[in-house]
């Protein structure tokens, strides 16, 4: 199942990068979010999977799509000159860096330690998340609340011409 959700996540991300239409790219992003939610569920954290669907695939993606549809005037920018050498060099460098990163991860002592200590974990409950958020991380929750309030006030100021 891990391979299926990992392929869904990667397929959504790659398709998002290849889309020329912003709406289709946003829908591919939703596919990637759904794959990440499945990975969270497989990791034994259904709360994070549900939050991934609700917050990211639901709220954030809908907001992004609405902004794209409202602000996009559907005017395409003129295409630049094709640069095939630059494209192939970037593909080769990306493949080289990806292979190097994979080699480093596979040779990592942390991966060996994770494989040796493969104990089943208990799923995280909403009660545990709430207790952590409102006891240990209370200052961070309050700071994020103030940041979101400032963002909402800024959005209203930008939209309204006369206040």
Helices and strands as residue ranges (DSSP letters): H 2-18, H 22-42, H 46-51, I 52-60, H 61-71, H 84-106, H 109-116, H 126-131, I 132-136, H 138-159
